[in-house]
Amino acid sequence: MPGTLAAIIITVLFFKSALDAGKNPVPMALTGFLAFFIPALLWTYFITPDLKDTLQHDPGNTLLKLTANYAYVALGTTCSVWVWFKIFKKNTP
């Protein structure tokens, strides 16, 4: 659920920023969505199974449990914010 909400917010952010910048909003919204989705998907398939395996051996580790369940949202959001800055921020000397 948090990943879905983050993806929707990021897509809307890219769409509105593209409208303000005078760019085509649909490809920019898709870029934002993919900038979130691809890193989140890679994290989910390659990192999360190992974290959940570790949790089976130490089920009381709350920090690891939160990391295993929600780190993909932080990673995807960080990547999409970086892409947003690369696309929409003007470099002013």
MDAnalysis code that builds the backbone (N, CA, C; Angstrom):
import MDAnalysis as mda
import numpy as np

u = mda.Universe.empty(279, n_residues=93, atom_resindex=np.repeat(np.arange(93), 3), trajectory=True)
u.add_TopologyAttr("name", ["N", "CA", "C"] * 93)
u.add_TopologyAttr("resid", np.arange(1, 94))
u.add_TopologyAttr("resname", ["MET", "PRO", "GLY", "THR", "LEU", "ALA", "ALA", "ILE", "ILE", "ILE", "THR", "VAL", "LEU", "PHE", "PHE", "LYS", "SER", "ALA", "LEU", "ASP", "ALA", "GLY", "LYS", "ASN", "PRO", "VAL", "PRO", "MET", "ALA", "LEU", "THR", "GLY", "PHE", "LEU", "ALA", "PHE", "PHE", "ILE", "PRO", "ALA", "LEU", "LEU", "TRP", "THR", "TYR", "PHE", "ILE", "THR", "PRO", "ASP", "LEU", "LYS", "ASP", "THR", "LEU", "GLN", "HIS", "ASP", "PRO", "GLY", "ASN", "THR", "LEU", "LEU", "LYS", "LEU", "THR", "ALA", "ASN", "TYR", "ALA", "TYR", "VAL", "ALA", "LEU", "GLY", "THR", "THR", "CYS", "SER", "VAL", "TRP", "VAL", "TRP", "PHE", "LYS", "ILE", "PHE", "LYS", "LYS", "ASN", "THR", "PRO"])
u.atoms.positions = np.array([
    [0.805, -1.206, 0.000],
    [0.000, 0.000, 0.000],
    [0.852, 1.276, 0.000],
    [1.903, 1.364, 0.844],
    [2.693, 2.600, 0.798],
    [3.407, 2.776, -0.541],
    [3.793, 1.666, -1.173],
    [4.442, 1.762, -2.479],
    [3.495, 2.282, -3.548],
    [2.248, 1.858, -3.480],
    [1.243, 2.328, -4.430],
    [0.978, 3.821, -4.253],
    [0.838, 4.237, -3.018],
    [0.616, 5.667, -2.754],
    [1.811, 6.509, -3.204],
    [3.012, 6.029, -2.923],
    [4.207, 6.765, -3.341],
    [4.291, 6.850, -4.866],
    [3.967, 5.767, -5.555],
    [4.006, 5.775, -7.018],
    [2.991, 6.760, -7.597],
    [1.806, 6.805, -7.012],
    [0.785, 7.745, -7.495],
    [1.220, 9.186, -7.258],
    [1.736, 9.470, -6.071],
    [2.184, 10.832, -5.756],
    [3.325, 11.246, -6.669],
    [4.267, 10.357, -6.920],
    [5.404, 10.676, -7.786],
    [4.942, 10.900, -9.220],
    [4.028, 10.078, -9.702],
    [3.511, 10.244, -11.061],
    [2.803, 11.588, -11.213],
    [1.997, 11.950, -10.235],
    [1.296, 13.245, -10.274],
    [2.300, 14.395, -10.193],
    [3.323, 14.257, -9.364],
    [4.353, 15.294, -9.256],
    [5.054, 15.520, -10.595],
    [5.428, 14.437, -11.259],
    [6.085, 14.560, -12.558],
    [5.128, 15.154, -13.592],
    [3.862, 14.748, -13.555],
    [2.876, 15.273, -14.500],
    [2.712, 16.780, -14.336],
    [2.520, 17.237, -13.093],
    [2.331, 18.676, -12.848],
    [3.595, 19.470, -13.140],
    [4.749, 18.914, -12.814],
    [6.006, 19.606, -13.109],
    [6.223, 19.744, -14.609],
    [5.824, 18.726, -15.370],
    [5.948, 18.794, -16.828],
    [5.015, 19.851, -17.396],
    [3.804, 19.952, -16.849],
    [2.891, 21.002, -17.305],
    [3.465, 22.385, -17.025],
    [4.040, 22.575, -15.846],
    [4.632, 23.865, -15.488],
    [5.852, 24.192, -16.338],
    [6.595, 23.158, -16.742],
    [7.798, 23.374, -17.532],
    [7.509, 23.447, -19.027],
    [6.274, 23.202, -19.426],
    [5.923, 23.259, -20.844],
    [6.349, 22.019, -21.615],
    [6.543, 20.916, -20.927],
    [6.918, 19.660, -21.584],
    [5.682, 18.779, -21.706],
    [5.797, 17.744, -22.512],
    [4.704, 16.797, -22.681],
    [4.528, 16.026, -21.358],
    [3.357, 16.129, -20.715],
    [3.224, 15.576, -19.362],
    [3.137, 14.052, -19.272],
    [2.598, 13.398, -20.297],
    [2.411, 11.945, -20.196],
    [3.746, 11.197, -20.194],
    [4.676, 11.492, -21.113],
    [5.972, 10.806, -21.024],
    [6.741, 11.148, -19.747],
    [6.601, 12.368, -19.268],
    [7.281, 12.743, -18.030],
    [6.682, 12.003, -16.827],
    [5.356, 11.838, -16.814],
    [4.718, 11.071, -15.741],
    [5.161, 9.614, -15.787],
    [5.269, 9.063, -16.993],
    [5.753, 7.692, -17.141],
    [7.204, 7.576, -16.686],
    [8.012, 8.572, -16.989],
    [9.400, 8.587, -16.528],
    [9.459, 8.574, -15.007],
    [8.641, 9.379, -14.375],
    [8.598, 9.406, -12.920],
    [8.166, 8.072, -12.331],
    [7.140, 7.483, -12.925],
    [6.667, 6.189, -12.444],
    [7.750, 5.129, -12.586],
    [8.408, 5.095, -13.736],
    [9.457, 4.096, -13.939],
    [10.681, 4.355, -13.065],
    [10.971, 5.638, -12.799],
    [12.092, 5.960, -11.906],
    [11.821, 5.449, -10.497],
    [10.568, 5.334, -10.118],
    [10.210, 4.742, -8.828],
    [10.126, 3.215, -8.932],
    [9.465, 2.736, -9.951],
    [9.104, 1.323, -10.023],
    [10.294, 0.399, -10.262],
    [11.197, 0.769, -11.159],
    [12.308, -0.131, -11.503],
    [13.230, -0.385, -10.306],
    [13.726, 0.654, -9.602],
    [14.553, 0.360, -8.421],
    [13.784, -0.384, -7.323],
    [12.513, -0.024, -7.139],
    [11.715, -0.708, -6.117],
    [11.533, -2.187, -6.470],
    [11.304, -2.473, -7.734],
    [11.131, -3.857, -8.166],
    [12.429, -4.647, -8.007],
    [13.548, -4.044, -8.406],
    [14.837, -4.726, -8.259],
    [15.156, -4.990, -6.793],
    [14.880, -4.015, -5.931],
    [15.096, -4.209, -4.491],
    [14.226, -5.356, -3.977],
    [12.972, -5.374, -4.400],
    [12.043, -6.390, -3.922],
    [12.472, -7.792, -4.335],
    [12.983, -7.944, -5.551],
    [13.349, -9.276, -6.021],
    [14.717, -9.738, -5.550],
    [15.666, -8.814, -5.366],
    [17.028, -9.229, -5.059],
    [17.440, -9.062, -3.600],
    [16.909, -8.094, -2.891],
    [17.351, -7.813, -1.525],
    [16.348, -8.307, -0.484],
    [15.074, -8.043, -0.691],
    [14.061, -8.367, 0.310],
    [14.007, -9.857, 0.671],
    [14.149, -10.802, -0.254],
    [14.113, -12.221, 0.173],
    [15.201, -12.557, 1.189],
    [16.399, -11.993, 1.033],
    [17.459, -12.263, 1.998],
    [17.148, -11.652, 3.354],
    [16.552, -10.462, 3.349],
    [16.174, -9.843, 4.614],
    [15.091, -10.655, 5.320],
    [14.138, -11.140, 4.553],
    [13.065, -11.942, 5.168],
    [13.591, -13.291, 5.643],
    [14.594, -13.836, 4.969],
    [15.219, -15.060, 5.441],
    [15.925, -14.813, 6.770],
    [16.588, -13.690, 6.893],
    [17.238, -13.333, 8.147],
    [16.212, -13.153, 9.259],
    [15.059, -12.608, 8.920],
    [13.998, -12.421, 9.917],
    [13.470, -13.738, 10.467],
    [13.542, -14.788, 9.688],
    [13.091, -16.086, 10.193],
    [13.973, -16.565, 11.337],
    [15.245, -16.154, 11.325],
    [16.173, -16.559, 12.374],
    [16.160, -15.612, 13.566],
    [15.702, -14.378, 13.346],
    [15.646, -13.380, 14.426],
    [14.339, -12.600, 14.301],
    [13.211, -13.202, 14.660],
    [11.908, -12.567, 14.428],
    [11.641, -11.338, 15.293],
    [12.433, -11.107, 16.326],
    [12.195, -9.956, 17.189],
    [12.894, -8.696, 16.728],
    [13.615, -8.747, 15.636],
    [14.374, -7.595, 15.164],
    [13.442, -6.636, 14.418],
    [12.950, -5.643, 15.127],
    [11.957, -4.721, 14.562],
    [12.536, -3.862, 13.455],
    [13.761, -3.383, 13.618],
    [14.368, -2.538, 12.593],
    [14.546, -3.303, 11.289],
    [14.974, -4.527, 11.377],
    [15.124, -5.340, 10.172],
    [13.775, -5.623, 9.526],
    [12.750, -5.812, 10.355],
    [11.402, -6.052, 9.826],
    [10.891, -4.838, 9.053],
    [11.103, -3.648, 9.621],
    [10.693, -2.420, 8.924],
    [11.492, -2.221, 7.646],
    [12.791, -2.523, 7.700],
    [13.623, -2.405, 6.507],
    [13.162, -3.374, 5.425],
    [12.878, -4.590, 5.812],
    [12.452, -5.597, 4.833],
    [11.125, -5.223, 4.192],
    [10.250, -4.588, 4.959],
    [8.915, -4.292, 4.433],
    [8.797, -2.964, 3.703],
    [9.621, -1.971, 4.053],
    [9.391, -0.627, 3.521],
    [10.598, 0.036, 2.863],
    [11.734, -0.602, 2.804],
    [12.920, 0.037, 2.224],
    [12.763, 0.287, 0.724],
    [11.987, -0.534, 0.057],
    [11.787, -0.340, -1.381],
    [11.117, 1.006, -1.669],
    [10.259, 1.456, -0.753],
    [9.596, 2.752, -0.940],
    [10.618, 3.871, -0.832],
    [11.494, 3.785, 0.159],
    [12.526, 4.814, 0.331],
    [13.493, 4.821, -0.844],
    [13.882, 3.653, -1.312],
    [14.800, 3.569, -2.449],
    [14.160, 4.113, -3.719],
    [12.943, 3.696, -4.013],
    [12.253, 4.181, -5.208],
    [12.001, 5.674, -5.168],
    [11.630, 6.181, -3.994],
    [11.395, 7.619, -3.849],
    [12.688, 8.398, -4.032],
    [13.769, 7.911, -3.459],
    [15.063, 8.581, -3.602],
    [15.486, 8.629, -5.070],
    [15.331, 7.537, -5.780],
    [15.705, 7.505, -7.203],
    [14.827, 8.440, -8.031],
    [13.536, 8.469, -7.751],
    [12.652, 9.329, -8.541],
    [12.875, 10.802, -8.215],
    [13.215, 11.133, -6.984],
    [13.542, 12.525, -6.650],
    [14.817, 12.942, -7.376],
    [15.794, 12.048, -7.445],
    [17.025, 12.354, -8.183],
    [16.715, 12.608, -9.662],
    [15.872, 11.776, -10.256],
    [15.491, 11.964, -11.661],
    [14.722, 13.272, -11.825],
    [13.844, 13.590, -10.889],
    [13.087, 14.848, -10.960],
    [14.036, 16.042, -10.965],
    [15.033, 16.037, -10.086],
    [16.001, 17.131, -10.052],
    [16.807, 17.198, -11.348],
    [17.155, 16.074, -11.915],
    [17.915, 16.068, -13.172],
    [17.088, 16.629, -14.332],
    [15.794, 16.392, -14.330],
    [14.947, 16.828, -15.445],
    [14.449, 18.255, -15.262],
    [13.971, 18.607, -14.076],
    [13.214, 19.850, -13.914],
    [13.970, 20.994, -13.247],
    [15.045, 20.728, -12.571],
    [15.768, 21.834, -11.938],
    [16.688, 22.481, -12.954],
    [16.599, 23.789, -13.016],
    [17.459, 24.540, -13.921],
    [18.794, 24.792, -13.241],
    [19.858, 24.637, -14.001],
    [21.187, 24.943, -13.472],
    [21.451, 26.432, -13.664],
    [21.441, 27.153, -12.576],
    [21.703, 28.589, -12.648],
    [23.083, 28.873, -12.085],
    [23.923, 29.500, -12.900],
    [25.293, 29.782, -12.426],
    [25.330, 30.895, -11.401],
])
